[in-house]
Amino acid sequence: MEKESSLNGNGVNFNPMPKERQDCTIELTPVEDFGDMKFHDMQMGQGNKSLLSLRQMVKQGRPVVVIVLPPGMSLEHGNQEAFNESMRRVAEMKPVVMWFGGGQ
Amino acid sequence: MTQHILKGYSNFAYNLLKGLVSDFSDPDTIIKAALFKQSYVPDQDNDKFFSDISSHEITGDPVLDPNGDYPEGGFLLGCLPAGASVSIINRVTTVDFNDGTVENSTIGAWSVVIYDATKPDPDDQVLIAYSTFAKEMASNSGTYKIILNDGGLFSITVSA
């Protein structure tokens, strides 16, 4: 009887070589681009009403002075004396003066 | 270890403010990290819900690892205990979740997507962020782990 070859595959099961175990770790960095939360500037003060009044005063021939105060500063204007004192303080600070309008 | 940068989906903030995202401080909130095939090319502006992308999700190999392969829907990340998933310090609000791990897995992926899986319908599951990999990230009968580094998932800073 011919012996079965041990190499012809009959009756021989070759177990597949087990693959090496491989772990996988994914480290994620935070989202970069959700960005800052920005709030738009809010309109304070009289708003449009003041602008209308300014326009009317200029039309009437009255110069309009707009004073932009630095943070933390306020002006007293309850009476003429307080207002004058406020203007004196402003003048002492040597404000930058800009103007427009006028002409013919 | 290579770190993979997460990018936010454009509509996440929109859906968040519309009330479509779960409370991240609630321990019942389900946050998942799903893995995707190379066929998935993230559309940052138009991918909004999990149903938009689910057809590209990977599957584990049920032949080699029937008990430990990839869970459909992705890894559970889970909220941190005691509502700590959402915190605020010095005008910076940070969102963070637990890491996700699957043992004894044979899976490979080309991208990962973090999303709010709390609602049962994929049409309602809001996409949060994604990261694509330069090469396939694969395991073989091993541990597959997704971790968020110390910076968390994302933060929002309010300007002074």
Interface residues (C-beta under 8 A of the other chain):
Chain A: K19 E20 R21 Q22 D23 C24 T25 I26 E27 L28 T29 P30 V31 E32 D33 F34 D36 M37 K38 F39
Chain B: M1 T2 Q3 H4 I5 L6 K7 G8 F12 A13 I107 V112 I114 A129 S131 F133 M137 A138 S139 N140 S141 G142 T143 Y144 K145 I146 I147 L148 N149 G151 G152 L153 F154 S155 I156 T157 V158 S159
